[in-house]
Amino acid sequence: MIKSILAPIDGSETSFSALSNAVGLGKIADAEVRGLFVVDRWRFVYVPASTVIAGAIGAAPTTNVPLPPDKLLEEENRVRQEENDLKSHFASECRSQGVKGTFEVVRGEVSEVIIEAAKTVDIVVIGSHGKHPGPKRQTPGSITQTLLHKSARPVMVVPEGAIRGAHILMAYDGSEASQRAMEMGVIIAKLHDDSEVDVITVADNPDDAAESQEEAKKYLAPYNIKTSFLVRPGKPWGAISAHAREIDAGLIVMGAFGTNRLKELIFGSTTINVLENAKCPILLVA
């Protein structure tokens, strides 16, 4: 059951895409959407280049210097305008769908604030990356990646412009994370009368996938959802991404990590590669 949804927004197009998906989910789930704008505390200080270099070589600790009064006032005015604009945008989205929404502004370390707020909701819907300088990128932003590693709540990651649909691709390998992901995927699937679910297990030898596929069939059987089951060879992220494109998936559901979270953190993972290649929202469960 989904009764509360956290939607962090920062004014980026990606965060607005996530908000639209959060509100859409809130409508069909009859859930409250909680908008959150985190004002990064680093906006109000600067670190002189000399202290950065000194700190990097261990010569002296890096210090944070408050902005001069005139610059601080300018930044405060920008923040106030952003707060008003985001609150208005959030209210408009919720009003258009008839969804109950609350909006909060918090100052602090962005990832820490979002992780704390996630503890009080059923699911987080967030853009794949937020505001950043330079050209647009596909790689998930650092805040999104931190949330995936540190939050126990399901996280739906939304690429810019993506809209969640009723055709769901579930990746299942029998791991505990994939079991939990399937459970949450079913909750979302049952919110749609026309849901269709493809369950994919990636294995070069079909016999290696037989047990996982049978588990998935038995689990889904009582739910009366239109389902298909398939085994694909190759690298997990490649097979998942390719099949998602083939069926024009409206949502990918998968465990956020395999059995070795530390190894995936250091060397990259199926999760990150799917996030980089997906054109639809991805629901990840730790």
C-alpha positions in Angstrom: 0.0 0.0 0.0 1.2 3.5 -0.9 -0.2 6.3 1.2 2.7 8.9 1.2 5.1 9.9 -1.5 8.2 12.1 -1.2 9.0 14.3 -4.2 12.2 16.3 -3.8 12.3 19.1 -6.4 15.0 21.7 -7.1 13.7 23.5 -10.2 15.4 21.3 -12.7 13.4 19.8 -15.6 14.3 16.3 -14.3 12.8 17.1 -10.9 9.7 18.4 -12.5 9.3 15.2 -14.5 9.7 13.3 -11.2 7.0 15.5 -9.6 4.6 14.8 -12.4 5.1 11.0 -11.9 4.8 11.4 -8.1 1.5 13.2 -8.5 0.2 10.7 -11.0 1.0 7.9 -8.7 -0.5 9.8 -5.8 -3.8 10.1 -7.8 -4.2 6.4 -8.5 -3.0 5.3 -5.1 -5.0 8.0 -3.2 -1.8 9.0 -1.5 -0.4 12.3 -0.2 2.5 13.8 -2.1 5.1 15.6 0.0 7.1 18.1 -1.9 10.5 19.0 -0.6 12.9 21.7 -1.6 16.3 21.5 0.1 18.2 24.8 0.2 21.8 23.6 0.1 23.7 25.2 3.0 26.8 25.5 0.7 25.0 28.3 -1.2 25.7 30.7 1.7 29.5 30.1 2.0 32.5 29.9 -0.2 35.8 28.1 0.2 38.9 30.1 -1.0 41.0 28.2 -3.5 44.0 28.4 -1.3 42.3 26.6 1.5 41.0 23.9 -0.8 44.6 23.2 -2.1 46.0 23.3 1.5 43.3 21.0 2.7 43.9 18.6 -0.1 47.6 18.2 0.7 47.0 18.1 4.5 48.8 21.4 5.1 45.8 23.0 6.7 42.1 22.2 7.2 39.7 23.6 4.7 37.6 26.4 6.1 34.2 27.7 5.1 33.9 31.5 4.8 30.5 33.1 5.0 29.5 35.2 1.9 29.9 38.9 2.3 26.7 40.7 3.4 25.8 42.0 0.0 26.3 38.6 -1.7 24.5 36.9 1.2 21.5 39.2 0.7 21.5 38.4 -3.1 21.5 34.7 -2.4 18.7 35.0 0.2 16.6 36.8 -2.4 17.3 34.2 -5.0 16.4 31.4 -2.5 13.1 33.2 -1.6 12.2 33.5 -5.2 13.0 29.8 -5.9 10.9 28.8 -2.8 7.9 30.7 -4.1 8.2 29.4 -7.7 8.6 25.8 -6.6 5.8 26.0 -4.1 3.5 27.4 -6.8 4.6 24.8 -9.3 4.0 22.0 -6.8 0.6 23.3 -5.8 -0.5 23.6 -9.5 0.6 20.0 -10.2 -1.3 18.6 -7.2 -4.4 20.8 -7.9 -4.5 19.6 -11.5 -4.8 16.0 -10.5 -6.9 16.5 -7.3 -4.1 15.2 -5.1 -3.5 16.1 -1.5 0.0 17.7 -1.2 2.2 19.4 1.3 5.3 21.4 0.6 8.3 21.9 2.8 11.5 23.9 2.6 14.5 22.8 4.6 18.0 24.1 4.7 20.9 21.8 5.1 23.0 19.1 3.4 20.8 18.1 0.5 21.3 14.3 0.6 21.1 14.1 4.4 17.8 16.0 4.4 16.3 13.9 1.7 17.4 10.6 3.4 15.8 11.7 6.7 12.6 12.8 5.0 12.4 9.4 3.2 12.1 7.6 6.5 8.6 9.0 6.9 7.1 8.0 3.5 6.3 4.8 1.6 8.2 5.7 -1.6 10.5 8.4 -2.9 10.1 9.7 -6.5 13.2 11.7 -7.6 14.8 12.9 -10.8 17.8 11.0 -12.1 19.9 14.2 -11.6 19.3 17.7 -10.4 20.6 21.1 -11.3 24.3 21.1 -12.4 26.5 23.3 -14.5 27.5 22.3 -18.0 25.8 20.1 -20.6 23.0 17.6 -19.7 24.1 14.2 -18.7 22.6 10.8 -18.4 24.6 9.5 -15.4 22.6 9.6 -12.2 23.5 12.6 -10.0 25.4 12.2 -6.7 22.4 12.9 -4.5 20.3 10.3 -6.3 23.1 7.7 -6.0 23.6 8.5 -2.3 19.8 8.1 -1.7 19.9 4.7 -3.4 22.7 3.5 -1.2 21.5 4.9 2.1 17.7 4.9 2.1 15.7 1.8 3.0 12.6 3.1 1.1 11.8 2.2 -2.5 13.1 4.9 -4.8 11.6 5.6 -8.2 14.2 7.4 -10.4 12.8 9.4 -13.3 14.7 10.5 -16.4 13.8 13.9 -17.8 10.5 13.7 -19.7 9.7 10.1 -18.7 6.2 9.2 -17.9 5.3 6.0 -16.0 3.2 3.5 -18.0 1.2 0.4 -17.2 3.6 -2.1 -19.0 6.0 -3.1 -16.3 9.3 -4.9 -16.6 10.4 -6.7 -13.4 14.0 -8.0 -13.1 14.0 -11.0 -10.9 17.0 -13.2 -9.8 15.8 -14.6 -6.6 17.8 -12.3 -4.4 16.2 -10.7 -1.3 16.3 -7.2 -3.0 14.5 -8.6 -6.1 11.9 -10.2 -3.9 11.2 -6.9 -2.2 11.2 -5.2 -5.6 8.6 -7.6 -7.0 6.4 -7.0 -4.0 6.4 -3.3 -4.5 6.0 -3.7 -8.3 2.9 -5.7 -7.7 1.4 -2.9 -5.5 1.9 -0.5 -8.4 0.7 -2.9 -11.0 -2.6 -3.5 -9.2 -3.3 0.2 -9.3 -3.9 -0.1 -13.0 -6.7 -2.2 -14.5 -4.6 -2.6 -17.7 -1.3 -3.5 -16.2 1.0 -6.0 -18.0 4.1 -7.4 -16.4 7.1 -9.0 -18.0 9.4 -10.8 -15.6 13.0 -11.1 -16.9 15.8 -13.3 -15.5 19.2 -12.9 -17.0 21.3 -16.1 -17.4 23.4 -17.5 -20.2 22.1 -21.0 -19.3 18.3 -21.1 -19.1 18.6 -23.9 -16.5 20.2 -21.4 -14.2 17.1 -19.2 -14.3 14.5 -22.0 -13.9 14.3 -21.7 -10.1 13.9 -17.9 -10.1 11.4 -18.0 -12.9 9.3 -20.6 -11.1 9.4 -18.5 -7.9 8.2 -15.5 -9.8 5.3 -17.4 -11.4 4.1 -18.8 -8.1 4.3 -15.4 -6.4 2.4 -13.5 -9.1 -0.2 -16.2 -9.7 -2.8 -15.0 -7.1 -2.7 -11.4 -8.3 -4.6 -11.9 -11.6 -2.1 -9.7 -13.6 -1.3 -10.3 -17.2 2.2 -11.7 -17.1 5.0 -12.9 -19.4 8.2 -14.7 -18.2 11.5 -14.7 -20.1 15.1 -15.6 -19.8 17.8 -13.5 -21.6 21.5 -14.1 -21.9 24.3 -11.5 -21.5 25.1 -8.8 -18.9 22.1 -8.1 -16.7 22.0 -4.4 -17.4 22.2 -4.9 -21.1 19.5 -7.5 -21.2 17.2 -5.5 -19.0 17.7 -2.3 -20.9 17.3 -4.0 -24.3 14.0 -5.7 -23.4 12.7 -2.4 -21.8 13.2 -0.8 -25.2 11.6 -3.7 -27.1 8.4 -3.5 -25.2 8.4 0.2 -24.6 8.3 -0.4 -20.9 6.5 2.2 -18.7 8.4 1.2 -15.6 11.4 -1.0 -14.7 11.3 -2.7 -11.3 14.4 -4.2 -9.8 16.5 -4.7 -6.7 18.8 -1.7 -6.2 21.9 -3.8 -5.4 23.1 -7.4 -5.6 24.8 -9.3 -2.9 28.0 -7.2 -2.8 26.9 -3.6 -2.3 30.5 -2.5 -1.6 31.8 -3.9 -4.9 29.0 -2.3 -6.8 29.7 1.0 -5.1 33.3 1.0 -6.2 33.1 -0.6 -9.6 29.7 0.4 -10.9 26.7 -1.8 -11.1 23.7 -3.2 -12.9 21.7 -0.5 -11.2 23.8 2.4 -12.5 24.0 1.0 -16.0 20.2 0.6 -16.2 19.7 4.1 -14.9 22.1 5.4 -17.6 20.2 3.6 -20.4 16.6 3.6 -19.4 14.0 6.0 -21.0 11.3 5.2 -18.4 11.1 5.5 -14.7 13.0 2.8 -12.7 11.7 1.6 -9.3 14.6 0.5 -7.2 14.3 -1.4 -3.9 17.2 -2.1 -1.5 
